[in-house]
Amino acid sequence: MTKKKKIIVMSSLVFLLALTAVLNVLLAKSRVANGDSALATANYFTTYRTERTTTRSEELVQLDSVIALYEEGSEKYNEAVNMKMKLVEIMEKELVLETMIKSKGFADAVVSIGMDSDNVNVFVNSNELDSNTAVTIYYCLSKEANVKPGNVIIMPVYSQI
């Protein structure tokens, strides 16, 4: 397959992923506008994961297209490979942290780790958080991802599942 064909295929895939994300957001907004706010809240975690997965897929496709365009060993090639590896590492950490937090008794949780910063955002399915619960979550983050206290934000998002 020629480089031109690869670029066209990759561009088409990126377009389809973007279209999926836009339709997903529009559908969620229409449900909220129709009075299904409880449904929208209940699906917060699912929607967040879907949007995150869509965005990450787009990023991976873009990185793959850069990798395909440049010669192995070139500066751009190595930069794209390193970014892809970092993104995959972040995705794995998020999954492990979400599982660990859920194992502490939460119905659901999402973790977002910054690509360009050391910030970690945690959203847990809880109507409120006390200091003991926040410390438990932070302990998981510090042990698994070596996160500093100033870089962590823990937010309760109550939804009925």
PyRosetta script that sets phi, psi and omega in degrees:
from pyrosetta import init, pose_from_sequence

init()
pose = pose_from_sequence("MTKKKKIIVMSSLVFLLALTAVLNVLLAKSRVANGDSALATANYFTTYRTERTTTRSEELVQLDSVIALYEEGSEKYNEAVNMKMKLVEIMEKELVLETMIKSKGFADAVVSIGMDSDNVNVFVNSNELDSNTAVTIYYCLSKEANVKPGNVIIMPVYSQI")
pose.set_psi(1, 134.6)
pose.set_omega(1, -178.2)
pose.set_phi(2, -76.7)
pose.set_psi(2, 164.7)
pose.set_omega(2, 179.8)
pose.set_phi(3, -63.2)
pose.set_psi(3, -36.0)
pose.set_omega(3, -179.3)
pose.set_phi(4, -63.7)
pose.set_psi(4, -43.4)
pose.set_omega(4, 178.5)
pose.set_phi(5, -65.3)
pose.set_psi(5, -39.4)
pose.set_omega(5, 178.7)
pose.set_phi(6, -62.3)
pose.set_psi(6, -42.1)
pose.set_omega(6, 180.0)
pose.set_phi(7, -64.0)
pose.set_psi(7, -42.3)
pose.set_omega(7, 179.6)
pose.set_phi(8, -63.8)
pose.set_psi(8, -43.9)
pose.set_omega(8, 179.9)
pose.set_phi(9, -64.6)
pose.set_psi(9, -46.0)
pose.set_omega(9, -179.7)
pose.set_phi(10, -63.8)
pose.set_psi(10, -41.9)
pose.set_omega(10, 178.6)
pose.set_phi(11, -62.7)
pose.set_psi(11, -40.4)
pose.set_omega(11, 178.4)
pose.set_phi(12, -63.4)
pose.set_psi(12, -42.1)
pose.set_omega(12, 178.8)
pose.set_phi(13, -64.0)
pose.set_psi(13, -42.9)
pose.set_omega(13, 178.0)
pose.set_phi(14, -62.0)
pose.set_psi(14, -42.8)
pose.set_omega(14, 179.0)
pose.set_phi(15, -60.9)
pose.set_psi(15, -45.0)
pose.set_omega(15, 180.0)
pose.set_phi(16, -64.1)
pose.set_psi(16, -38.8)
pose.set_omega(16, 177.5)
pose.set_phi(17, -65.5)
pose.set_psi(17, -41.7)
pose.set_omega(17, 178.0)
pose.set_phi(18, -63.6)
pose.set_psi(18, -42.5)
pose.set_omega(18, 178.6)
pose.set_phi(19, -60.7)
pose.set_psi(19, -41.4)
pose.set_omega(19, 178.1)
pose.set_phi(20, -61.8)
pose.set_psi(20, -43.6)
pose.set_omega(20, 179.5)
pose.set_phi(21, -63.5)
pose.set_psi(21, -43.1)
pose.set_omega(21, 180.0)
pose.set_phi(22, -63.4)
pose.set_psi(22, -45.4)
pose.set_omega(22, 179.0)
pose.set_phi(23, -63.3)
pose.set_psi(23, -37.5)
pose.set_omega(23, 178.2)
pose.set_phi(24, -62.6)
pose.set_psi(24, -44.5)
pose.set_omega(24, 179.1)
pose.set_phi(25, -65.9)
pose.set_psi(25, -43.7)
pose.set_omega(25, 179.4)
pose.set_phi(26, -62.3)
pose.set_psi(26, -40.9)
pose.set_omega(26, 178.4)
pose.set_phi(27, -64.3)
pose.set_psi(27, -42.8)
pose.set_omega(27, 179.1)
pose.set_phi(28, -63.5)
pose.set_psi(28, -41.4)
pose.set_omega(28, 179.0)
pose.set_phi(29, -65.8)
pose.set_psi(29, -38.8)
pose.set_omega(29, -179.6)
pose.set_phi(30, -66.8)
pose.set_psi(30, -33.9)
pose.set_omega(30, 177.2)
pose.set_phi(31, -66.7)
pose.set_psi(31, -41.7)
pose.set_omega(31, 178.8)
pose.set_phi(32, -65.7)
pose.set_psi(32, -41.2)
pose.set_omega(32, 180.0)
pose.set_phi(33, -64.9)
pose.set_psi(33, -28.3)
pose.set_omega(33, -179.8)
pose.set_phi(34, -86.0)
pose.set_psi(34, 6.0)
pose.set_omega(34, 177.5)
pose.set_phi(35, 93.3)
pose.set_psi(35, 10.3)
pose.set_omega(35, 179.2)
pose.set_phi(36, -92.9)
pose.set_psi(36, 43.7)
pose.set_omega(36, -177.0)
pose.set_phi(37, -65.4)
pose.set_psi(37, -33.4)
pose.set_omega(37, 176.9)
pose.set_phi(38, -64.6)
pose.set_psi(38, -38.6)
pose.set_omega(38, 177.8)
pose.set_phi(39, -66.2)
pose.set_psi(39, -41.6)
pose.set_omega(39, 179.3)
pose.set_phi(40, -63.7)
pose.set_psi(40, -40.7)
pose.set_omega(40, 177.9)
pose.set_phi(41, -66.1)
pose.set_psi(41, -41.8)
pose.set_omega(41, -179.0)
pose.set_phi(42, -64.3)
pose.set_psi(42, -29.8)
pose.set_omega(42, -179.4)
pose.set_phi(43, -95.2)
pose.set_psi(43, 11.6)
pose.set_omega(43, -178.0)
pose.set_phi(44, -53.9)
pose.set_psi(44, -49.5)
pose.set_omega(44, -175.6)
pose.set_phi(45, -67.5)
pose.set_psi(45, -41.1)
pose.set_omega(45, 177.8)
pose.set_phi(46, -64.4)
pose.set_psi(46, -44.6)
pose.set_omega(46, 179.5)
pose.set_phi(47, -63.4)
pose.set_psi(47, -43.4)
pose.set_omega(47, 179.3)
pose.set_phi(48, -59.4)
pose.set_psi(48, -47.1)
pose.set_omega(48, -180.0)
pose.set_phi(49, -63.5)
pose.set_psi(49, -40.3)
pose.set_omega(49, 179.8)
pose.set_phi(50, -62.7)
pose.set_psi(50, -46.5)
pose.set_omega(50, 179.6)
pose.set_phi(51, -65.3)
pose.set_psi(51, -39.8)
pose.set_omega(51, 178.5)
pose.set_phi(52, -64.7)
pose.set_psi(52, -43.0)
pose.set_omega(52, 179.0)
pose.set_phi(53, -63.7)
pose.set_psi(53, -41.6)
pose.set_omega(53, 178.5)
pose.set_phi(54, -62.4)
pose.set_psi(54, -46.4)
pose.set_omega(54, 179.5)
pose.set_phi(55, -62.6)
pose.set_psi(55, -45.0)
pose.set_omega(55, -179.5)
pose.set_phi(56, -65.2)
pose.set_psi(56, -37.1)
pose.set_omega(56, 177.7)
pose.set_phi(57, -63.1)
pose.set_psi(57, -41.8)
pose.set_omega(57, 177.5)
pose.set_phi(58, -61.8)
pose.set_psi(58, -43.9)
pose.set_omega(58, 179.2)
pose.set_phi(59, -61.9)
pose.set_psi(59, -42.9)
pose.set_omega(59, 179.5)
pose.set_phi(60, -64.8)
pose.set_psi(60, -39.4)
pose.set_omega(60, 177.7)
pose.set_phi(61, -63.5)
pose.set_psi(61, -42.5)
pose.set_omega(61, 178.9)
pose.set_phi(62, -63.7)
pose.set_psi(62, -43.4)
pose.set_omega(62, 178.5)
pose.set_phi(63, -64.9)
pose.set_psi(63, -39.3)
pose.set_omega(63, 177.3)
pose.set_phi(64, -62.5)
pose.set_psi(64, -37.9)
pose.set_omega(64, 179.3)
pose.set_phi(65, -68.3)
pose.set_psi(65, -36.6)
pose.set_omega(65, 176.0)
pose.set_phi(66, -66.1)
pose.set_psi(66, -42.8)
pose.set_omega(66, 179.4)
pose.set_phi(67, -61.3)
pose.set_psi(67, -39.3)
pose.set_omega(67, -179.4)
pose.set_phi(68, -70.0)
pose.set_psi(68, -27.4)
pose.set_omega(68, -176.2)
pose.set_phi(69, -78.9)
pose.set_psi(69, -30.2)
pose.set_omega(69, -172.9)
pose.set_phi(70, -105.8)
pose.set_psi(70, 156.5)
pose.set_omega(70, 178.8)
pose.set_phi(71, -72.0)
pose.set_psi(71, 143.2)
pose.set_omega(71, 177.1)
pose.set_phi(72, -60.3)
pose.set_psi(72, 132.7)
pose.set_omega(72, -179.8)
pose.set_phi(73, 97.5)
pose.set_psi(73, -14.6)
pose.set_omega(73, 179.0)
pose.set_phi(74, -73.6)
pose.set_psi(74, 163.5)
pose.set_omega(74, -177.0)
pose.set_phi(75, -62.5)
pose.set_psi(75, -45.0)
pose.set_omega(75, -179.8)
pose.set_phi(76, -65.1)
pose.set_psi(76, -40.6)
pose.set_omega(76, 178.6)
pose.set_phi(77, -60.5)
pose.set_psi(77, -51.0)
pose.set_omega(77, -178.7)
pose.set_phi(78, -63.0)
pose.set_psi(78, -38.6)
pose.set_omega(78, 178.5)
pose.set_phi(79, -63.7)
pose.set_psi(79, -43.6)
pose.set_omega(79, 179.7)
pose.set_phi(80, -66.3)
pose.set_psi(80, -41.2)
pose.set_omega(80, 178.4)
pose.set_phi(81, -63.6)
pose.set_psi(81, -42.9)
pose.set_omega(81, 179.3)
pose.set_phi(82, -64.0)
pose.set_psi(82, -41.0)
pose.set_omega(82, 177.9)
pose.set_phi(83, -64.2)
pose.set_psi(83, -40.2)
pose.set_omega(83, 179.4)
pose.set_phi(84, -64.1)
pose.set_psi(84, -43.7)
pose.set_omega(84, 179.5)
pose.set_phi(85, -63.9)
pose.set_psi(85, -39.5)
pose.set_omega(85, 178.2)
pose.set_phi(86, -64.8)
pose.set_psi(86, -41.7)
pose.set_omega(86, 179.2)
pose.set_phi(87, -63.1)
pose.set_psi(87, -43.0)
pose.set_omega(87, 178.3)
pose.set_phi(88, -64.2)
pose.set_psi(88, -40.4)
pose.set_omega(88, 178.0)
pose.set_phi(89, -62.3)
pose.set_psi(89, -43.2)
pose.set_omega(89, 178.3)
pose.set_phi(90, -63.0)
pose.set_psi(90, -43.1)
pose.set_omega(90, 179.8)
pose.set_phi(91, -60.4)
pose.set_psi(91, -42.1)
pose.set_omega(91, 179.2)
pose.set_phi(92, -65.2)
pose.set_psi(92, -42.8)
pose.set_omega(92, 178.8)
pose.set_phi(93, -62.9)
pose.set_psi(93, -42.5)
pose.set_omega(93, 179.3)
pose.set_phi(94, -59.6)
pose.set_psi(94, -44.5)
pose.set_omega(94, -179.9)
pose.set_phi(95, -62.7)
pose.set_psi(95, -45.3)
pose.set_omega(95, 179.8)
pose.set_phi(96, -63.6)
pose.set_psi(96, -44.7)
pose.set_omega(96, -179.3)
pose.set_phi(97, -64.6)
pose.set_psi(97, -40.4)
pose.set_omega(97, 177.8)
pose.set_phi(98, -61.1)
pose.set_psi(98, -42.9)
pose.set_omega(98, 179.2)
pose.set_phi(99, -64.6)
pose.set_psi(99, -42.1)
pose.set_omega(99, 179.3)
pose.set_phi(100, -63.4)
pose.set_psi(100, -42.7)
pose.set_omega(100, -179.2)
pose.set_phi(101, -66.3)
pose.set_psi(101, -41.6)
pose.set_omega(101, 177.5)
pose.set_phi(102, -62.4)
pose.set_psi(102, -34.0)
pose.set_omega(102, -180.0)
pose.set_phi(103, -68.3)
pose.set_psi(103, -14.1)
pose.set_omega(103, 177.6)
pose.set_phi(104, -84.6)
pose.set_psi(104, 3.6)
pose.set_omega(104, 174.5)
pose.set_phi(105, 110.6)
pose.set_psi(105, 1.9)
pose.set_omega(105, 178.2)
pose.set_phi(106, -83.7)
pose.set_psi(106, 143.5)
pose.set_omega(106, 179.5)
pose.set_phi(107, -66.3)
pose.set_psi(107, -34.9)
pose.set_omega(107, 179.8)
pose.set_phi(108, -159.5)
pose.set_psi(108, 160.1)
pose.set_omega(108, 178.3)
pose.set_phi(109, -160.4)
pose.set_psi(109, 149.0)
pose.set_omega(109, 171.4)
pose.set_phi(110, -130.5)
pose.set_psi(110, 141.9)
pose.set_omega(110, 179.7)
pose.set_phi(111, -122.7)
pose.set_psi(111, 135.8)
pose.set_omega(111, 177.8)
pose.set_phi(112, -126.0)
pose.set_psi(112, 118.4)
pose.set_omega(112, 179.9)
pose.set_phi(113, -105.8)
pose.set_psi(113, 131.9)
pose.set_omega(113, -179.2)
pose.set_phi(114, -70.4)
pose.set_psi(114, 140.3)
pose.set_omega(114, 178.8)
pose.set_phi(115, -78.3)
pose.set_psi(115, -38.7)
pose.set_omega(115, -176.2)
pose.set_phi(116, -105.0)
pose.set_psi(116, 3.7)
pose.set_omega(116, 179.5)
pose.set_phi(117, -140.6)
pose.set_psi(117, 175.5)
pose.set_omega(117, 178.8)
pose.set_phi(118, -96.4)
pose.set_psi(118, 11.6)
pose.set_omega(118, -176.9)
pose.set_phi(119, -73.6)
pose.set_psi(119, 143.0)
pose.set_omega(119, 176.2)
pose.set_phi(120, -132.2)
pose.set_psi(120, 123.9)
pose.set_omega(120, 177.1)
pose.set_phi(121, -108.1)
pose.set_psi(121, 133.2)
pose.set_omega(121, -179.6)
pose.set_phi(122, -124.5)
pose.set_psi(122, 127.6)
pose.set_omega(122, 176.2)
pose.set_phi(123, -118.2)
pose.set_psi(123, 120.6)
pose.set_omega(123, -178.4)
pose.set_phi(124, -116.8)
pose.set_psi(124, 148.3)
pose.set_omega(124, 178.0)
pose.set_phi(125, -80.6)
pose.set_psi(125, 94.4)
pose.set_omega(125, -178.6)
pose.set_phi(126, -157.6)
pose.set_psi(126, 144.2)
pose.set_omega(126, 178.7)
pose.set_phi(127, -79.8)
pose.set_psi(127, -18.9)
pose.set_omega(127, 173.7)
pose.set_phi(128, -161.7)
pose.set_psi(128, 158.1)
pose.set_omega(128, 178.0)
pose.set_phi(129, -121.5)
pose.set_psi(129, 130.6)
pose.set_omega(129, 172.2)
pose.set_phi(130, -96.4)
pose.set_psi(130, 173.1)
pose.set_omega(130, -175.2)
pose.set_phi(131, -65.2)
pose.set_psi(131, -35.6)
pose.set_omega(131, 179.4)
pose.set_phi(132, -63.9)
pose.set_psi(132, -41.2)
pose.set_omega(132, 179.4)
pose.set_phi(133, -66.5)
pose.set_psi(133, -43.1)
pose.set_omega(133, 178.9)
pose.set_phi(134, -62.3)
pose.set_psi(134, -39.5)
pose.set_omega(134, 178.3)
pose.set_phi(135, -65.9)
pose.set_psi(135, -39.0)
pose.set_omega(135, 178.1)
pose.set_phi(136, -61.5)
pose.set_psi(136, -44.6)
pose.set_omega(136, 178.7)
pose.set_phi(137, -65.4)
pose.set_psi(137, -45.2)
pose.set_omega(137, 179.7)
pose.set_phi(138, -61.3)
pose.set_psi(138, -38.9)
pose.set_omega(138, 179.1)
pose.set_phi(139, -58.6)
pose.set_psi(139, -43.2)
pose.set_omega(139, 176.6)
pose.set_phi(140, -59.5)
pose.set_psi(140, -44.7)
pose.set_omega(140, -179.1)
pose.set_phi(141, -65.2)
pose.set_psi(141, -42.5)
pose.set_omega(141, -177.0)
pose.set_phi(142, -68.5)
pose.set_psi(142, -37.3)
pose.set_omega(142, -178.6)
pose.set_phi(143, -76.0)
pose.set_psi(143, -41.4)
pose.set_omega(143, -174.5)
pose.set_phi(144, -85.1)
pose.set_psi(144, -38.0)
pose.set_omega(144, -172.9)
pose.set_phi(145, -119.1)
pose.set_psi(145, 4.3)
pose.set_omega(145, -180.0)
pose.set_phi(146, 51.6)
pose.set_psi(146, 50.7)
pose.set_omega(146, -177.9)
pose.set_phi(147, -93.2)
pose.set_psi(147, 138.1)
pose.set_omega(147, 177.4)
pose.set_phi(148, -84.2)
pose.set_psi(148, 150.1)
pose.set_omega(148, -175.5)
pose.set_phi(149, -56.3)
pose.set_psi(149, -38.4)
pose.set_omega(149, -177.9)
pose.set_phi(150, -69.8)
pose.set_psi(150, -10.7)
pose.set_omega(150, -177.2)
pose.set_phi(151, -103.4)
pose.set_psi(151, 8.8)
pose.set_omega(151, -175.9)
pose.set_phi(152, -113.1)
pose.set_psi(152, 133.0)
pose.set_omega(152, 171.6)
pose.set_phi(153, -124.7)
pose.set_psi(153, 123.9)
pose.set_omega(153, 178.9)
pose.set_phi(154, -115.8)
pose.set_psi(154, 121.6)
pose.set_omega(154, -176.7)
pose.set_phi(155, -123.7)
pose.set_psi(155, 132.2)
pose.set_omega(155, 172.1)
pose.set_phi(156, -82.7)
pose.set_psi(156, 135.6)
pose.set_omega(156, 174.5)
pose.set_phi(157, -130.5)
pose.set_psi(157, 103.9)
pose.set_omega(157, -175.9)
pose.set_phi(158, -83.0)
pose.set_psi(158, 126.2)
pose.set_omega(158, 173.4)
pose.set_phi(159, -144.8)
pose.set_psi(159, 143.7)
pose.set_omega(159, 177.6)
pose.set_phi(160, -87.6)
pose.set_psi(160, 129.3)
pose.set_omega(160, -178.4)
pose.set_phi(161, -105.2)
pose.dump_pdb("model.pdb")
